[in-house]
Amino acid sequence: MNIDKFKHQHVAILDGIGRLREAVRAGIAENADDIATRIVKISAVIKLHLAIEDTVLYPAVADSADRKLARLGEAYQREMNGIAGEYFEFASRWNLPARLKADPEGFRADANRVLRVLFERMRREDTEFYPAIDAAAATV
C-alpha cells in the first residue's frame, strides 16, 4: 500500500499548525481573523485526512495478513476517534475571531493542549505506524 498521500497530508497539517503558532505568538487578539481562518483551513485538511484513513487506510491494514499490523491499526483508529473529537470541538469553539478576542488565554491553553496531542499522535504515526505499513508492504 502506498501511503505517500498520508505522509504529505501530515506535512500539510504540521505546516498549518506551525503557521497557526506564528500567528498566535504575534498576538491572539491582534490576529484573531487570521487565526480563525487558519483553524478552518487546518480543519479541512484534517477532516479529509481522517476520511481517507477511515475508508482506505484502516480497512486495508485490518485486512493485512500481518496480524500485528492489523492490531496496531485497530489501536491507532480507536485512539484517533477520541483525538479527532477533541480537535473538532476545539476547532468549533475557536473558529470565530470574536471568541478568540474574548478569551485569548483560554484559546492559548486549549490550543496548547489539543494541538500537542494531535502533533504527538502524527509523530507516532510517522515513526511507528507508517514505517510498519511500509515494512509490511515490502514483504508482499
Disulfide bonds with the S-S distance in Angstrom:
none
